[in-house]
């Protein structure tokens, strides 16, 4: 799912000119939030979501992230203004921020120590491959409509939820001390 998130970022970059045509009355400043808002929220929440993922069962956190990303993707596809698209992109970023650390946490918890390095390398390689493939897939999807860059996530997300619900092992969270500066 780290792979899907990387692929998604590249597709949105490719679709931006088509989005601009649909919402032509929007300023460049507003349109830039479609990409930048996602990146800012994702980066801002990544560490926090990683801490949450340590504290609560990783499989549940992962499935929550998938559900949030999938629902927000459907909402992005239905957006009727730049403001609603940006708002749902921010929700999408929150789902992605929860997916990334929990996906890695699941790998680390389920692979034996001697196979962990290979599993993490595969996780990173797939993410890199997805980043490279994103513009190509985005270009193909945009030929139909920019909304397809978001709609494509819905069946993939639903399938991932179903498979995850059935296959993911329950990896319990553990007590993580709250830093003193959080306990103000």
N, C-alpha and C positions, 0 to 999 in steps of 0.2 A: 504493500500500500504506500510505502515510501516512493516506490516506482510510479504509482498512479498519480501521486501528488506532484512529482517532478514533471511527468508528462503533461499534467493539467496546466501547470504554470506556462509551459512553452506554447500550448494551444491557445491560451488567452492572449499571449503576445501577438500571435499570428492573426487572431480575430479582431484585434482592436480597430483596424480601419473599417471593418464592417459594422462594428458597434457604433463607431463615430457616425457612420451614414444613417443608422437607425435613430440615433439620438443627436442629430445634427445641431440642435439648438443648445446643447450643453457646452460649457466652456472647457478649454483644455485642462484647466485646473481640476474641474470635477471629474473629467474623464481619466486623468492620471490616477485618481484614487481607486479605479478598478484594479490596477496593478499594484500600486504602492500601498494602498490600504491593506491588501492581502499580505504583502511582504512584511509590513510593520507589525500587524497583529500576530502573524505566524511567529516572527522572531521574538516578539514580546512575551508570548505565551509558552514558548517551547520549554523553557526551564521549569516554569510553574507546572505545566502539564506533566513534565517528567517526574516532578516531585509527587504529584497526584497519583501517577501511575505506579510509583513505588509503594504508596500507602494503601491503595485499593487493589482488588484482584485485576491483574493485567488483562486477562481475557475480557472482562467486563469493560474496562477502560478502552480497550481496542475496539470492541463492538460499538461502544458509545461514540467514539471518534468516527467510525465508518458511518454510523447512522446520521450523525450531525453533518458530516461532509456530504452525504448523499441527499439528504433533505434540502440542504442549502444549495446544492447543485441544481436540483429541480426548481427551486425558487428563483435562482439566477436565470434559468432558461425562460421563466415566465415573467421576468422583470419588465415593467412598462416605463421605467424611467432610469436615468443614471443613478439617482439617489437610492432607489430600491435595489438596483444591481450592486452598488457599492455596499449597501447594508448586508445583503446576503453573501457577498464575497467575504466580508469580515467574519460572518458566522462560519463560512466554509474554511477560512483560515484557522479558526478556533478548532474545528474538527481535525484539520490536518496537523495542528500542533499537538493534539492528543494522540493521533495515529503514529507519528514518527517515533517518539520515545517508547511507546508501548509495543510497537512492532519490534524494535531492537531489544526491548526487555523480554519479550516472548522468546526471541531467538536465544538470548543469553541464558534464559531459565530452562529451555527445553533441550538444548544441545549439550552433550557431554563435553567436558573441558577440552578433550583432545580434538573435537570437531568444531568447536566454537569459532576459531579463527577463520576457517573455511566458510562457515555460515555467514559470518559478518562480512567477509570479502564478497561473497555472492550477493548479499543484501546491498552493499555499496555499488557493486558492478551493475546490478539491475537498475539501481537508481540513476547511475550515469548513462546507461543505455536508454532509459526512458527520457532523460533530459535531451539526449541527441535525437530521439525519435519524435519528440513533441511537436516541432514545427511541421514535420511531414504529415503527421496525423491531423494536426490542427488545420493545415492547408486543405486536406481532403474534406474534413468535416465542414469547413467554412464554405465550401462550394455549394453546399445545401443551405446552410444558414449558420450564423454565428451562435445561435442558440444550441446547436448540436454539440458544441464543445462542452457544454454543461450537461445536456441530456444524456450523452454517452456515459456519464458517471452513474446514472441512475440504475440501469440494469446490472452494471458491474458491481455497484455498491450493494444492491439487493442480493446478488449472488454471493458476494463476500460475506454479507451478514448471515445468510443461510449456512454456508460452508463453515464459517467461523463458529456459529452457534453449535453446530454438530461436532466439529473437529477440534477446536481449540481446547487445550487442557486448561483446567482452572489453576492459575498460578496465583496463590494468595499474596496479598500485600503484606507489608510488615510495618511496624511502627518506625517512623522516621522522625527523629527529633526536629521540632520546629526551631528554626534559627531565632535567636533572641530578638533580632530586629523585626521579626514578623509578629512576635508576641507582645506588641505594644498596647 
